Amino acid sequence: MEYKDLLHFLQHVGTDPSRLIFEDELTGIYNRRFLLNYFRYKVPWDSLENRHLSLLMMDLDRFKEINDNYGHDAGDQVLIWVASLIKEVAGDQGLAIRYAGDEFIILLAETDAEQAEEISRRIRNSIYNTTLDYQGRMIRASASLGMAVYPRDASEYRELIAAADREMYANKEVNRSPGPA
């Protein structure tokens, strides 16, 4: 299919082709490409000395078990449900991003470590304390989160992501049976 044919097709089925670049097709939230471009072109790293930028990285615990026990369609519904919970809790303060598979990032501008920790706790509790009704079967999920704050933990975006990722995996080991905080 030629580019012009694809563009015509997408415009006439109601999909804005530009949204496909930066939006996760399944969850409707931003994708990894959006995050990396946002970091490169929208964050003024040179002028953030006295400002905070927090990043929460989140991974669903035992997500493979959800797919194995309920099927991949149920897993997709869990991802959509979790994305909506993240957006609800983060509100206008955060950008919800599907980073990869069952990993999400919440980018919080002008948010210090204490505020980011509170949002992290609220997201984790929101996921843990609600269930998804999938075809009459109640699915419960849990998540492990890690946090990194600029400039405390990193001097640029790759370090920020790596720091949050390390903390997330450390928390995953501690929180194998997570519950409300």
VOBA-811409 format. One record per atom (N, C-alpha, C, O): residue in one letter; atom name; residue number from 1; x, y, z. Coordinates in steps of 0.001 Angstrom, whole numbers, plus 500000, padded with zeros to 6 digits. Example, Ala and Ser with C-alpha at 12.3 -4.5 7.8 and 13.67 -1.06 7.14 Angstrom:
BEGIN
 lofi base nugu   east  north     up
    A    N    1 513190 494310 507800
    A   CA    1 512300 495500 507800
    A    C    1 513200 496700 507800
    A    O    1 514236 496681 508465
    S    N    2 512850 497750 507080
    S   CA    2 513670 498940 507140
    S    C    2 512900 500030 507870
    S    O    2 513409 501138 508039
# end
This chain:
BEGIN
 lofi base nugu   east  north     up
    M    N    1 500854 498829 500000
    M   CA    1 500000 500000 500000
    M    C    1 500896 501230 500000
    M    O    1 501837 501317 500790
    E    N    2 500615 502153 499140
    E   CA    2 501387 503384 499072
    E    C    2 501013 504306 500216
    E    O    2 499928 504204 500790
    Y    N    3 501938 505215 500540
    Y   CA    3 501735 506148 501650
    Y    C    3 500444 506935 501492
    Y    O    3 499670 507044 502443
    K    N    4 500196 507487 500309
    K   CA    4 499002 508311 500120
    K    C    4 497728 507484 500294
    K    O    4 496721 507993 500787
    D    N    5 497767 506208 499891
    D   CA    5 496613 505329 500088
    D    C    5 496393 505039 501566
    D    O    5 495258 505029 502042
    L    N    6 497480 504805 502287
    L   CA    6 497385 504558 503726
    L    C    6 496862 505801 504439
    L    O    6 495980 505698 505292
    L    N    7 497382 506949 504106
    L   CA    7 496928 508197 504712
    L    C    7 495438 508412 504441
    L    O    7 494691 508764 505354
    H    N    8 495009 508208 503222
    H   CA    8 493601 508353 502870
    H    C    8 492743 507377 503673
    H    O    8 491689 507748 504189
    F    N    9 493196 506139 503775
    F   CA    9 492458 505127 504532
    F    C    9 492306 505537 505994
    F    O    9 491209 505489 506551
    L    N   10 493414 505941 506608
    L   CA   10 493373 506318 508022
    L    C   10 492484 507537 508271
    L    O   10 491755 507584 509262
    Q    N   11 492544 508502 507390
    Q   CA   11 491723 509701 507561
    Q    C   11 490237 509381 507429
    Q    O   11 489403 510033 508058
    H    N   12 489916 508418 506643
    H   CA   12 488507 508115 506410
    H    C   12 487934 507063 507353
    H    O   12 486722 506849 507359
    V    N   13 488760 506409 508137
    V   CA   13 488228 505499 509150
    V    C   13 488208 506181 510515
    V    O   13 487928 505543 511530
    G    N   14 488503 507473 510535
    G   CA   14 488385 508243 511762
    G    C   14 489622 508268 512634
    G    O   14 489540 508702 513783
    T    N   15 490750 507829 512146
    T   CA   15 491971 507853 512926
    T    C   15 492886 508941 512396
    T    O   15 493215 508971 511211
    D    N   16 493288 509826 513280
    D   CA   16 494245 510864 512923
    D    C   16 495625 510218 512844
    D    O   16 496137 509748 513860
    P    N   17 496239 510185 511660
    P   CA   17 497526 509496 511527
    P    C   17 498602 510024 512474
    P    O   17 499468 509257 512895
    S    N   18 498570 511298 512818
    S   CA   18 499594 511838 513713
    S    C   18 499469 511262 515120
    S    O   18 500467 511177 515836
    R    N   19 498275 510869 515529
    R   CA   19 498099 510262 516856
    R    C   19 498764 508900 516940
    R    O   19 499194 508485 518016
    L    N   20 498853 508202 515820
    L   CA   20 499451 506873 515821
    L    C   20 500931 506905 516186
    L    O   20 501484 505901 516636
    I    N   21 501563 508037 515997
    I   CA   21 502989 508158 516267
    I    C   21 503272 508185 517765
    I    O   21 504221 507547 518221
    F    N   22 502470 508909 518535
    F   CA   22 502773 509144 519945
    F    C   22 501766 508546 520920
    F    O   22 501889 508759 522127
    E    N   23 500794 507819 520442
    E   CA   23 499772 507256 521318
    E    C   23 499798 505736 521240
    E    O   23 499889 505150 520161
    D    N   24 499715 505121 522403
    D   CA   24 499638 503664 522451
    D    C   24 498269 503237 521938
    D    O   24 497241 503682 522447
    E    N   25 498263 502394 520954
    E   CA   25 497022 502003 520286
    E    C   25 496056 501289 521239
    E    O   25 494846 501500 521154
    L    N   26 496558 500468 522123
    L   CA   26 495687 499696 523008
    L    C   26 495099 500545 524130
    L    O   26 493888 500539 524349
    T    N   27 495954 501271 524837
    T   CA   27 495513 501967 526051
    T    C   27 495053 503398 525823
    T    O   27 494332 503960 526648
    G    N   28 495464 503988 524715
    G   CA   28 495088 505366 524439
    G    C   28 495926 506402 525175
    G    O   28 495648 507597 525081
    I    N   29 496953 505960 525909
    I   CA   29 497833 506920 526569
    I    C   29 499088 507091 525720
    I    O   29 499261 506413 524707
    Y    N   30 499955 507999 526141
    Y   CA   30 501186 508231 525389
    Y    C   30 502045 506963 525348
    Y    O   30 501912 506074 526189
    N    N   31 502930 506907 524345
    N   CA   31 503817 505758 524204
    N    C   31 505268 506162 524449
    N    O   31 505562 507329 524709
    R    N   32 506165 505193 524363
    R   CA   32 507591 505406 524607
    R    C   32 508180 506444 523652
    R    O   32 509000 507265 524063
    R    N   33 507776 506414 522398
    R   CA   33 508275 507386 521415
    R    C   33 507936 508809 521854
    R    O   33 508759 509715 521730
    F    N   34 506719 509000 522368
    F   CA   34 506330 510310 522878
    F    C   34 507263 510730 524008
    F    O   34 507768 511853 524008
    L    N   35 507498 509835 524974
    L   CA   35 508335 510152 526131
    L    C   35 509730 510574 525708
    L    O   35 510239 511594 526174
    L    N   36 510346 509808 524840
    L   CA   36 511710 510127 524424
    L    C   36 511771 511450 523678
    L    O   36 512709 512224 523870
    N    N   37 510791 511720 522837
    N   CA   37 510751 513006 522149
    N    C   37 510458 514144 523115
    N    O   37 511016 515233 522984
    Y    N   38 509600 513900 524068
    Y   CA   38 509293 514910 525087
    Y    C   38 510565 515279 525847
    Y    O   38 510853 516458 526050
    F    N   39 511315 514278 526261
    F   CA   39 512574 514545 526961
    F    C   39 513549 515323 526098
    F    O   39 514192 516259 526572
    R    N   40 513663 514942 524840
    R   CA   40 514641 515577 523950
    R    C   40 514273 517008 523580
    R    O   40 515143 517875 523505
    Y    N   41 512977 517260 523346
    Y   CA   41 512599 518543 522759
    Y    C   41 511762 519444 523656
    Y    O   41 511626 520630 523357
    K    N   42 511202 518932 524732
    K   CA   42 510316 519748 525555
    K    C   42 510849 520048 526953
    K    O   42 510406 521003 527591
    V    N   43 511786 519250 527431
    V   CA   43 512304 519479 528780
    V    C   43 513563 520339 528682
    V    O   43 514548 519935 528064
    P    N   44 513528 521527 529292
    P   CA   44 514701 522421 529248
    P    C   44 515728 522021 530309
    P    O   44 515823 522660 531357
    W    N   45 516495 520963 530036
    W   CA   45 517415 520405 531025
    W    C   45 518383 521444 531581
    W    O   45 518738 521393 532759
    D    N   46 518811 522384 530743
    D   CA   46 519784 523388 531184
    D    C   46 519207 524394 532170
    D    O   46 519960 525058 532883
    S    N   47 517883 524518 532220
    S   CA   47 517293 525522 533101
    S    C   47 516404 524909 534187
    S    O   47 515474 525556 534669
    L    N   48 516689 523677 534564
    L   CA   48 515895 523012 535593
    L    C   48 516584 522992 536961
    L    O   48 516160 522245 537843
    E    N   49 517628 523788 537157
    E   CA   49 518430 523686 538372
    E    C   49 517594 523700 539649
    E    O   49 517823 522875 540533
    N    N   50 516653 524595 539765
    N   CA   50 515866 524744 540988
    N    C   50 514458 524169 540864
    N    O   50 513582 524491 541667
    R    N   51 514242 523336 539883
    R   CA   51 512920 522748 539669
    R    C   51 513030 521239 539720
    R    O   51 514102 520673 539505
    H    N   52 511926 520604 540002
    H   CA   52 511916 519144 540101
    H    C   52 511160 518538 538930
    H    O   52 510197 519112 538422
    L    N   53 511616 517379 538519
    L   CA   53 510934 516565 537522
    L    C   53 511015 515137 538044
    L    O   53 512103 514577 538175
    S    N   54 509876 514560 538338
    S   CA   54 509856 513209 538896
    S    C   54 509345 512225 537858
    S    O   54 508516 512552 537009
    L    N   55 509866 511016 537952
    L   CA   55 509469 509957 537043
    L    C   55 509163 508719 537877
    L    O   55 509990 508262 538666
    L    N   56 507961 508189 537688
    L   CA   56 507579 506933 538318
    L    C   56 507581 505858 537243
    L    O   56 507003 506046 536173
    M    N   57 508221 504743 537520
    M   CA   57 508169 503604 536610
    M    C   57 507397 502508 537319
    M    O   57 507627 502229 538496
    M    N   58 506480 501890 536590
    M   CA   58 505597 500908 537180
    M    C   58 505547 499654 536312
    M    O   58 505513 499722 535084
    D    N   59 505544 498514 536987
    D   CA   59 505435 497227 536319
    D    C   59 504348 496434 537033
    D    O   59 504314 496383 538263
    L    N   60 503462 495819 536260
    L   CA   60 502428 494994 536875
    L    C   60 503052 493703 537387
    L    O   60 503829 493056 536685
    D    N   61 502707 493339 538608
    D   CA   61 503226 492119 539207
    D    C   61 502491 490914 538631
    D    O   61 501265 490909 538526
    R    N   62 503244 489916 538268
    R   CA   62 502691 488634 537800
    R    C   62 501691 488793 536643
    R    O   62 500672 488104 536592
    F    N   63 501988 489681 535747
    F   CA   63 501083 489924 534617
    F    C   63 500942 488684 533734
    F    O   63 499872 488424 533185
    K    N   64 502025 487925 533601
    K   CA   64 501970 486697 532801
    K    C   64 500898 485749 533346
    K    O   64 500223 485065 532576
    E    N   65 500744 485709 534659
    E   CA   65 499725 484845 535259
    E    C   65 498310 485275 534856
    E    O   65 497426 484435 534687
    I    N   66 498104 486574 534705
    I   CA   66 496789 487053 534253
    I    C   66 496526 486538 532846
    I    O   66 495448 486018 532557
    N    N   67 497519 486687 531974
    N   CA   67 497364 486178 530602
    N    C   67 497158 484667 530592
    N    O   67 496316 484160 529852
    D    N   68 497923 483947 531410
    D   CA   68 497823 482482 531439
    D    C   68 496488 482011 532002
    D    O   68 495914 481044 531503
    N    N   69 495990 482681 533032
    N   CA   69 494756 482241 533703
    N    C   69 493476 482724 533034
    N    O   69 492458 482033 533081
    Y    N   70 493511 483900 532414
    Y   CA   70 492292 484488 531873
    Y    C   70 492329 484677 530358
    Y    O   70 491285 484883 529739
    G    N   71 493516 484610 529752
    G   CA   71 493663 484818 528315
    G    C   71 494231 486196 528000
    G    O   71 494209 487104 528832
    H    N   72 494732 486325 526799
    H   CA   72 495387 487574 526397
    H    C   72 494406 488730 526239
    H    O   72 494782 489883 526452
    D    N   73 493170 488452 525873
    D   CA   73 492182 489528 525803
    D    C   73 491964 490125 527190
    D    O   73 491833 491340 527337
    A    N   74 491926 489274 528192
    A   CA   74 491802 489767 529574
    A    C   74 493026 490590 529945
    A    O   74 492904 491631 530591
    G    N   75 494201 490130 529541
    G   CA   75 495423 490906 529798
    G    C   75 495353 492277 529161
    G    O   75 495745 493270 529774
    D    N   76 494852 492341 527926
    D   CA   76 494680 493644 527269
    D    C   76 493716 494534 528053
    D    O   76 493956 495732 528210
    Q    N   77 492628 493944 528541
    Q   CA   77 491654 494724 529308
    Q    C   77 492268 495227 530612
    Q    O   77 491957 496333 531054
    V    N   78 493132 494433 531227
    V   CA   78 493830 494877 532439
    V    C   78 494726 496061 532118
    V    O   78 494772 497023 532885
    L    N   79 495441 496011 530997
    L   CA   79 496311 497136 530615
    L    C   79 495499 498405 530386
    L    O   79 495912 499485 530810
    I    N   80 494361 498291 529728
    I   CA   80 493488 499450 529489
    I    C   80 492984 499993 530819
    I    O   80 492993 501203 531046
    W    N   81 492543 499093 531700
    W   CA   81 492033 499470 533018
    W    C   81 493106 500172 533845
    W    O   81 492844 501213 534448
    V    N   82 494315 499606 533876
    V   CA   82 495410 500204 534642
    V    C   82 495775 501574 534081
    V    O   82 496020 502509 534844
    A    N   83 495815 501701 532767
    A   CA   83 496118 503005 532158
    A    C   83 495098 504048 532592
    A    O   83 495461 505189 532876
    S    N   84 493818 503667 532646
    S   CA   84 492794 504633 533068
    S    C   84 492949 504994 534543
    S    O   84 492723 506145 534917
    L    N   85 493331 504033 535386
    L   CA   85 493568 504333 536802
    L    C   85 494752 505285 536970
    L    O   85 494704 506217 537772
    I    N   86 495811 505038 536204
    I   CA   86 496984 505907 536274
    I    C   86 496608 507335 535888
    I    O   86 496958 508289 536583
    K    N   87 495892 507471 534773
    K   CA   87 495473 508804 534322
    K    C   87 494605 509490 535368
    K    O   87 494754 510686 535618
    E    N   88 493707 508741 535972
    E   CA   88 492812 509302 536984
    E    C   88 493599 509794 538196
    E    O   88 493368 510908 538666
    V    N   89 494509 508998 538700
    V   CA   89 495262 509376 539894
    V    C   89 496254 510498 539587
    V    O   89 496365 511450 540359
    A    N   90 496968 510397 538480
    A   CA   90 497964 511415 538140
    A    C   90 497315 512728 537730
    A    O   90 497899 513795 537915
    G    N   91 496119 512656 537178
    G   CA   91 495382 513858 536795
    G    C   91 496160 514743 535852
    G    O   91 496938 514264 535027
    D    N   92 495947 516030 535980
    D   CA   92 496630 517002 535121
    D    C   92 498102 517144 535482
    D    O   92 498887 517697 534712
    Q    N   93 498469 516649 536640
    Q   CA   93 499839 516798 537132
    Q    C   93 500817 515860 536419
    Q    O   93 502011 516151 536349
    G    N   94 500321 514742 535892
    G   CA   94 501235 513758 535327
    G    C   94 500885 513340 533919
    G    O   94 499735 513425 533489
    L    N   95 501899 512889 533214
    L   CA   95 501723 512317 531882
    L    C   95 501841 510809 532010
    L    O   95 502869 510298 532455
    A    N   96 500798 510099 531623
    A   CA   96 500789 508640 531680
    A    C   96 501325 508095 530362
    A    O   96 500896 508507 529284
    I    N   97 502272 507160 530467
    I   CA   97 502947 506626 529291
    I    C   97 503031 505102 529403
    I    O   97 503425 504569 530441
    R    N   98 502663 504414 528337
    R   CA   98 502919 502973 528294
    R    C   98 504313 502814 527726
    R    O   98 504558 503097 526553
    Y    N   99 505216 502359 528566
    Y   CA   99 506621 502295 528201
    Y    C   99 506938 501037 527395
    Y    O   99 507623 501101 526375
    A    N  100 506434 499893 527860
    A   CA  100 506651 498627 527152
    A    C  100 505801 497564 527827
    A    O  100 505729 497521 529055
    G    N  101 505163 496713 527053
    G   CA  101 504414 495600 527625
    G    C  101 503509 496026 528766
    G    O  101 502535 496751 528563
    D    N  102 503839 495565 529982
    D   CA  102 503054 495924 531160
    D    C  102 503799 496923 532042
    D    O  102 503560 496995 533247
    E    N  103 504700 497687 531438
    E   CA  103 505422 498742 532147
    E    C  103 504884 500103 531741
    E    O  103 504641 500378 530565
    F    N  104 504709 500932 532734
    F   CA  104 504192 502276 532533
    F    C  104 505136 503279 533182
    F    O  104 505864 502949 534119
    I    N  105 505114 504497 532677
    I   CA  105 505843 505606 533292
    I    C  105 504848 506729 533521
    I    O  105 503973 506990 532695
    I    N  106 505002 507385 534657
    I   CA  106 504220 508570 534954
    I    C  106 505241 509688 535137
    I    O  106 506051 509647 536062
    L    N  107 505202 510674 534267
    L   CA  107 506127 511796 534308
    L    C  107 505435 512945 535020
    L    O  107 504339 513354 534635
    L    N  108 506076 513464 536060
    L   CA  108 505464 514473 536919
    L    C  108 506323 515735 536937
    L    O  108 507356 515783 537605
    A    N  109 505892 516744 536204
    A   CA  109 506616 518010 536168
    A    C  109 506345 518788 537454
    A    O  109 505264 518702 538036
    E    N  110 507352 519549 537881
    E   CA  110 507216 520398 539076
    E    C  110 506753 519598 540286
    E    O  110 505960 520089 541090
    T    N  111 507238 518386 540418
    T   CA  111 506836 517498 541505
    T    C  111 508082 516991 542211
    T    O  111 508940 516358 541595
    D    N  112 508178 517273 543521
    D   CA  112 509342 516820 544274
    D    C  112 509152 515376 544734
    D    O  112 508123 514760 544459
    A    N  113 510146 514845 545432
    A   CA  113 510139 513432 545832
    A    C  113 508960 513117 546752
    A    O  113 508335 512066 546605
    E    N  114 508653 513984 547673
    E   CA  114 507553 513722 548606
    E    C  114 506211 513662 547870
    E    O  114 505400 512770 548121
    Q    N  115 505986 514603 546971
    Q   CA  115 504742 514603 546191
    Q    C  115 504675 513374 545272
    Q    O  115 503622 512749 545143
    A    N  116 505789 513037 544646
    A   CA  116 505825 511872 543746
    A    C  116 505582 510582 544523
    A    O  116 504911 509675 544029
    E    N  117 506122 510497 545733
    E   CA  117 505903 509315 546569
    E    C  117 504426 509167 546909
    E    O  117 503900 508054 546923
    E    N  118 503762 510270 547180
    E   CA  118 502316 510232 547482
    E    C  118 501524 509759 546258
    E    O  118 500610 508946 546394
    I    N  119 501859 510254 545081
    I   CA  119 501167 509825 543863
    I    C  119 501449 508350 543596
    I    O  119 500550 507613 543192
    S    N  120 502676 507919 543816
    S   CA  120 503032 506516 543649
    S    C  120 502195 505640 544572
    S    O  120 501656 504622 544138
    R    N  121 502084 506020 545826
    R   CA  121 501293 505263 546793
    R    C  121 499829 505202 546367
    R    O  121 499197 504150 546463
    R    N  122 499290 506324 545899
    R   CA  122 497886 506362 545483
    R    C  122 497644 505479 544256
    R    O  122 496621 504799 544172
    I    N  123 498580 505488 543311
    I   CA  123 498438 504635 542121
    I    C  123 498469 503171 542531
    I    O  123 497618 502387 542112
    R    N  124 499438 502806 543339
    R   CA  124 499575 501411 543769
    R    C  124 498328 500951 544517
    R    O  124 497822 499859 544262
    N    N  125 497831 501772 545435
    N   CA  125 496632 501409 546188
    N    C  125 495396 501352 545300
    N    O  125 494539 500486 545474
    S    N  126 495307 502267 544358
    S   CA  126 494160 502278 543447
    S    C  126 494100 500979 542644
    S    O  126 493028 500400 542467
    I    N  127 495249 500531 542165
    I   CA  127 495292 499281 541399
    I    C  127 494967 498101 542309
    I    O  127 494179 497230 541941
    Y    N  128 495564 498070 543481
    Y   CA  128 495391 496934 544381
    Y    C  128 493970 496855 544955
    Y    O  128 493442 495760 545148
    N    N  129 493360 497993 545223
    N   CA  129 492068 498015 545920
    N    C  129 490852 497992 545011
    N    O  129 489721 498070 545491
    T    N  130 491065 497888 543716
    T   CA  130 489938 497772 542794
    T    C  130 490108 496494 541983
    T    O  130 491202 495936 541899
    T    N  131 489034 496052 541401
    T   CA  131 489097 494850 540572
    T    C  131 488468 495148 539221
    T    O  131 487660 496065 539072
    L    N  132 488858 494359 538259
    L   CA  132 488298 494455 536914
    L    C  132 487341 493289 536727
    L    O  132 487703 492130 536929
    D    N  133 486130 493609 536342
    D   CA  133 485154 492565 536030
    D    C  133 485339 492206 534561
    D    O  133 484966 492968 533669
    Y    N  134 485915 491041 534329
    Y   CA  134 486136 490564 532971
    Y    C  134 485244 489348 532744
    Y    O  134 485520 488254 533236
    Q    N  135 484185 489559 531999
    Q   CA  135 483242 488496 531656
    Q    C  135 482764 487739 532907
    Q    O  135 482699 486510 532929
    G    N  136 482437 488515 533935
    G   CA  136 481930 487931 535169
    G    C  136 482998 487401 536101
    G    O  136 482680 486924 537190
    R    N  137 484229 487470 535709
    R   CA  137 485337 487030 536566
    R    C  137 486075 488267 537068
    R    O  137 486434 489150 536290
    M    N  138 486292 488314 538365
    M   CA  138 486950 489472 538962
    M    C  138 488464 489273 538928
    M    O  138 488995 488290 539445
    I    N  139 489142 490237 538303
    I   CA  139 490599 490176 538200
    I    C  139 491182 491267 539088
    I    O  139 490799 492434 539001
    R    N  140 492105 490866 539933
    R   CA  140 492823 491805 540797
    R    C  140 494260 491879 540291
    R    O  140 494844 490870 539897
    A    N  141 494805 493057 540307
    A   CA  141 496195 493251 539884
    A    C  141 496947 493981 540989
    A    O  141 496347 494554 541899
    S    N  142 498253 493948 540892
    S   CA  142 499104 494724 541787
    S    C  142 500282 495216 540958
    S    O  142 500550 494719 539864
    A    N  143 500974 496201 541507
    A   CA  143 502063 496810 540753
    A    C  143 503208 497181 541678
    A    O  143 503011 497453 542863
    S    N  144 504397 497187 541119
    S   CA  144 505581 497682 541808
    S    C  144 506012 498954 541108
    S    O  144 506017 499032 539879
    L    N  145 506374 499947 541901
    L   CA  145 506773 501236 541347
    L    C  145 508149 501632 541842
    L    O  145 508570 501263 542939
    G    N  146 508835 502390 541012
    G   CA  146 510107 502991 541374
    G    C  146 510047 504462 541025
    G    O  146 509313 504870 540125
    M    N  147 510826 505256 541743
    M   CA  147 510783 506695 541538
    M    C  147 512193 507239 541379
    M    O  147 513137 506767 542013
    A    N  148 512313 508237 540523
    A   CA  148 513552 509003 540400
    A    C  148 513167 510461 540226
    A    O  148 512165 510779 539586
    V    N  149 513975 511346 540805
    V   CA  149 513691 512777 540768
    V    C  149 514907 513515 540227
    V    O  149 516034 513301 540673
    Y    N  150 514656 514377 539271
    Y   CA  150 515700 515251 538735
    Y    C  150 515708 516510 539589
    Y    O  150 514631 517049 539849
    P    N  151 516813 516996 540027
    P   CA  151 518194 516599 539764
    P    C  151 518784 515669 540821
    P    O  151 519945 515278 540706
    R    N  152 518024 515309 541833
    R   CA  152 518539 514483 542933
    R    C  152 519143 513165 542446
    R    O  152 520229 512789 542886
    D    N  153 518460 512461 541549
    D   CA  153 518859 511108 541160
    D    C  153 519511 511007 539792
    D    O  153 520065 509962 539452
    A    N  154 519456 512056 539013
    A   CA  154 519950 511955 537636
    A    C  154 520211 513343 537072
    A    O  154 519639 514337 537519
    S    N  155 521095 513384 536071
    S   CA  155 521388 514659 535416
    S    C  155 520798 514742 534010
    S    O  155 520855 515790 533368
    E    N  156 520231 513631 533535
    E   CA  156 519589 513638 532219
    E    C  156 518580 512486 532157
    E    O  156 518516 511658 533066
    Y    N  157 517797 512442 531082
    Y   CA  157 516642 511549 531053
    Y    C  157 516988 510065 531082
    Y    O  157 516264 509284 531700
    R    N  158 518069 509657 530434
    R   CA  158 518418 508228 530449
    R    C  158 518741 507767 531866
    R    O  158 518357 506670 532272
    E    N  159 519446 508605 532611
    E   CA  159 519764 508285 534006
    E    C  159 518500 508284 534860
    E    O  159 518370 507477 535780
    L    N  160 517576 509180 534561
    L   CA  160 516319 509260 535306
    L    C  160 515505 507975 535134
    L    O  160 514995 507420 536107
    I    N  161 515389 507517 533901
    I   CA  161 514668 506265 533622
    I    C  161 515376 505090 534295
    I    O  161 514727 504245 534911
    A    N  162 516692 505035 534181
    A   CA  162 517454 503917 534758
    A    C  162 517325 503890 536279
    A    O  162 517201 502814 536864
    A    N  163 517353 505049 536926
    A   CA  163 517236 505110 538390
    A    C  163 515856 504632 538843
    A    O  163 515745 503875 539807
    A    N  164 514816 505070 538154
    A   CA  164 513457 504627 538507
    A    C  164 513299 503133 538246
    A    O  164 512635 502438 539015
    D    N  165 513893 502639 537185
    D   CA  165 513828 501220 536838
    D    C  165 514504 500371 537915
    D    O  165 513968 499337 538313
    R    N  166 515676 500801 538390
    R   CA  166 516375 500062 539441
    R    C  166 515529 500004 540718
    R    O  166 515410 498951 541345
    E    N  167 514951 501133 541090
    E   CA  167 514136 501159 542307
    E    C  167 512879 500301 542145
    E    O  167 512456 499628 543085
    M    N  168 512289 500328 540953
    M   CA  168 511095 499518 540709
    M    C  168 511410 498036 540912
    M    O  168 510651 497328 541575
    Y    N  169 512522 497564 540348
    Y   CA  169 512868 496153 540486
    Y    C  169 513252 495805 541918
    Y    O  169 512988 494689 542365
    A    N  170 513865 496725 542642
    A   CA  170 514151 496481 544056
    A    C  170 512840 496372 544830
    A    O  170 512700 495502 545689
    N    N  171 511881 497245 544536
    N   CA  171 510579 497182 545200
    N    C  171 509810 495931 544816
    N    O  171 509071 495384 545635
    K    N  172 509969 495476 543598
    K   CA  172 509287 494260 543149
    K    C  172 509744 493067 543990
    K    O  172 508932 492211 544339
    E    N  173 511017 493006 544312
    E   CA  173 511530 491918 545146
    E    C  173 510959 491996 546563
    E    O  173 510662 490966 547168
    V    N  174 510806 493199 547088
    V   CA  174 510291 493401 548444
    V    C  174 508789 493172 548492
    V    O  174 508275 492637 549474
    N    N  175 508086 493568 547452
    N   CA  175 506627 493569 547446
    N    C  175 506025 492399 546677
    N    O  175 505076 492604 545920
    R    N  176 506522 491216 546836
    R   CA  176 505984 490087 546087
    R    C  176 504513 489857 546355
    R    O  176 503802 489385 545468
    S    N  177 504032 490169 547538
    S   CA  177 502606 490071 547850
    S    C  177 502135 491444 548299
    S    O  177 501826 491644 549474
    P    N  178 502077 492406 547358
    P   CA  178 501801 493780 547747
    P    C  178 500390 493957 548271
    P    O  178 499463 493251 547873
    G    N  179 500254 494893 549151
    G   CA  179 498960 495263 549696
    G    C  179 498897 496754 549859
    G    O  179 499850 497452 549513
    P    N  180 497832 497251 550363
    P   CA  180 497714 498690 550550
    P    C  180 498789 499208 551489
    P    O  180 499129 498565 552483
    A    N  181 499307 500353 551168
    A   CA  181 500345 500959 552022
    A    C  181 499727 501686 553183
    A    O  181 500442 502257 554006
# end
